[in-house]
Amino acid sequence: MESRREARTPLKPLKTQVFVLLASRLVSPSVWNHTAAVLRAHGYEVLVSPSENTRPPGSAQEALDAYAESIPTGRSIVLVAHSNAGNFVPELIAAAPVACVVFVDAVIPVESGPQHLAPAAMITQLSPLVDGNGVLPPWHTWFSESEIAALFPDAAVQDSIQSRAPRVPLNFLKGTLQIKPGWINVPCGYVAFGAIYAQETARARAHGWPVIELNGRHLHMLVAPDVVARKIVELAQALSDREA
């Protein structure tokens, strides 16, 4: 846990990089708003992707296009991917000048080949929930009320995030991206919020990436945005120092 003194310490500057915070397409991009505000207060340039008014994706390609459209191509980028957004990192690296990637409780894609947006077991579990148009209810209805409530700091934040949750077709989660080799050569790090992504955390260590583990929740950026912002910058700085 951070001390109060550490929390007040100004964050280290990075060159002229833009932090691009990628939200899973299953939740509202507003999950990143508080962390983005903290980073901006420390003088960083920050974008949240996709934009709040982006329509729910009907396919993996539509999701990728929405991310790509909101990412600047003329600036050096620190790409920060949460949860399902991690699937799209390789394609975004190929399309924009990404200096480094910070995976935050996120999927780590395969080094090359087909990347499935969701495991087969999840597809089977969710299939009975679709409506007559093949569309799923909002993600927070897929789990028990107690499980979902535990992800949020309070009921007000929970209501705000859930009220903006998109509804995606099951076909979106059935989608596959074809990953080209080479993305893994971009400097990467991992912030784990707990044990939910333990396998991904182990993969990050196996790749030799710097890893920070927090005793948090999958939406910990809503619970402790100051801490999450600081850890993202720490990893980005460490990755930058490795390349220097």
N, C-alpha and C positions, 0 to 999 in steps of 0.2 A: 504494500500500500504506500502511496506517495505521502511524503510529509507535507505540511502546509507551506514550509519554506520552498520545497521543490516545486509545488504547484504554482507559486508566485514567480518563480524564476523565468525570465524571458526565454522563449524558445530560440534555438540557434537558427541563424539565417541560412537558407540555401540560395543558390545562385539566382537565377531569374525563372525559377520553375513554377508551374501552375499545378496545384493539387486538384486532381479530378476525382471526386468521390462517386463511385459507382454503386447504385442501389440495386438490389435484386428486383427483377421485374414482377415479383410476387407481392411486393410491399410498396408503399408510397415512398418516393424519393425524399420526402420530408423526414424520414428517419435520420438523415444526415444533417439536417438544418442546424441543430445545436452545435455539433462538432465543427461544421463549416463556419459558424459564427465565432467560435473560439479561435480557429485558425486565422480568420480575418482580423480579429482583435489583436493578434500578434503580428500583423502586417503581411500575412501570406495572401496570395491570390488563389481563390478557390472557386471551383465550379462543381455543382452537383448534377449528375447525369443518371437517367435522362431528365428532361425538364418535367415539372409537375403535371403539365397538361398533356403529356404524351399519352396517346391511346394505348390500351393493353395490347401486347403483341399477339399476333395470330400464329406466328412461327418463329423459329430461331433466327431466321434472317431478318425479320421485322424488328426483333429485339436488338440485334446487332446494329442495324441501320440507325435505330433511335439513339443508341449509345454513340455511334460514330458521328452523327450529325451534331451532337452537342459538345464534341471534343475539338479544341483548337488544333490546327495542323501546323501553325507557324511558331509554336512555343515548345520549350522543353517541358515534359509532363512527368509528374509523379502520379502514377495511376494507383488508386486505392479502391480495391474491390471487396465488397461484402457479400457473403453467402453465395447465392446462385450466380451473382454477377461474375464470379471468378471464372466461370465457363468461357466467358467472352474475351478474356485478357489476351490470348494469343492473336486473335484477329485484330484487336485494337492496336496491339504492338506493331502489326504489319501495316497499319493505316496511319499511324501518328508517331511523332518523335518522342517516344516514351523513354525517359532516362532511367527509371526504376519502377518497380511494382511493389506495393505493400498489400498482401492478402490479409483481410481482416475477418477472421472466423468464416473463411470462404473455401469454396471448392478450388482445388488445384487441378488444372486440366492435364491431360496426358501430354507427353512430350511431342507426339505426332500421332496422326490417325484419327479415328472417330471419337468424338467427345459427346457423350449422351448428357442431355440437360437434366435428366433425373434417372435414378436407378429403376430397374424393372419392378422391384418390390413396391416402390412408391407409386408407380403407375397403376399397379394392381390394386393397391389400397385406395387410390383416389377415383378409380373408374366408376364405382357405384354412386359417386357424388355429383356427376355431371347432369346438367339439365337437358331438355330436349334438343338444344342446339350444340351440345357437346361442351358447354362452358361450365367451369368449376365455380363453386361459391368462393368468397374471399378466403385467403389462406388461414385466417385465424379461426375459421369454423372447422378446420380439419382436425383440430386437437381439442382436448377438454378445456373448459373455461379456466380451471386452476392452472393448467400448464401455460396457457397464454398469458394470464394475469401475472404470472411469475416473471415474465420477460420485461415488464414495464415498471417504471419507478412509482407510478400512481395511476389512479383511474382516469384522471383528466388526460394525461398523455396517451394512455391506452385508447380512450375514445377518439382522440384527435387522429391518431395513426390509423385506427381501424376504419374510421369513417371515410378515409381516402383510399382504402385498399382496392386495387383493381381486381377484376375478375378475368381470368385467362382461360382459354380453351385447353382442354387436356392435350390436344395435339401440340400445343406449344411445349409442354413438358416431355412429349414424345420425340421432340426434335433432336437432331444431331448436327454438330459442327465438325467439319473436316480440318483438323489442325495440321498445319505445315510445320516441319521441323525448324528449329532455330530460335523460337521465342524464349526458350529456357536460358539462352545466353544473356538475356537482359537481367541486370541485377534485381533480385527479388528477396523479400523478407516476409515474415508471417507474424501476425498478432492473433493469438488464440484467446477467446473469451471464457473458455472453460473446456469441458470434456466432450462437448457435442461433436467437434471436429477433431477429435484426438488422432484419427488416422491421417488426416491432412497435416496436422502438426508434426506427426512422425515423418511424413513424406518431406516436409520442408526441412527438417533436420537432416534427413538422408541426402537431400540435395546440397547440404552445406550452407543453407540460408541462415541468417540471423533470425532468431525466434524470441518473441516476448510472450509470456503466458500471464494472463490476468485471471483472477478468481471472479469471473463475471457471468453475465447472461448473454444470450445470442444477440440481443439488441442493446448491448452495453453502452453503445454510443448515445442512447437515450438516458441511461442511468448515470453515467459519468463522462459527459462529453469532454471535460477538461483533461481527464486522464487519457482518454482515447486519442484526443488530438495530440497530446504530448508524446505518446508512444508511436504514433504514426510518424511524427517529425523525427523522433530518435532513430527509428529504423531508416527513414529516408536519408538522414544525415550519415548514418553508418554505411549505407549502400553507396552514397556519394563519395565518402572517404575511401572506400575500397577501390573506387575507380580512379581516384586522384593519383 
